[in-house]
Amino acid sequence: MSEDMSADLSEDQQTPVPAIWRPTLAAIVDAFREGDFELARGIPEVSPLSPEDAQITAGSIEDYGATLVSLPDEAWETSVSQWMDGYWHVLVDLYTEAEGASDLVLDVRVREHGAGYLFEVHLVYVP
């Protein structure tokens, strides 16, 4: 979405996660599912996490007590993005083996970066 389009959105208006971002967000979840909490595998357009942030993320998932699974298509029915001042705030509903849809969310900030986007994982938590 271009900056011109985002300028027309209110900061209190949630929208579906754009389809163009979904493969990247799914790759982040898959990395976490496989234990790569620093995102060291190098997902294009995704900032790696510091060791400290990776430990917090791993701890949040471990404390929840369930095993993440890859995002199913229905995850996009409830996941949202919202324009903030200078970035998109994205909340992706996470799924686990035991529950399917869980209470956990992936909190990501997405910024325009050149001709693409830059994804920065903020937190994994239960809202």
Secondary structure, DSSP 8 states (H G I E B T S, - for coil): --HHHHHTS-TT-EEE--GGGHHHHHHHHHHHHTT-TT-TT--TTB----HHHHHHHHHHHHHHT--B----TTHHHH-EEEEETTEEEEEEEEEETTTEEEEEEEEEEEEEETTEEEEEEEEEE--
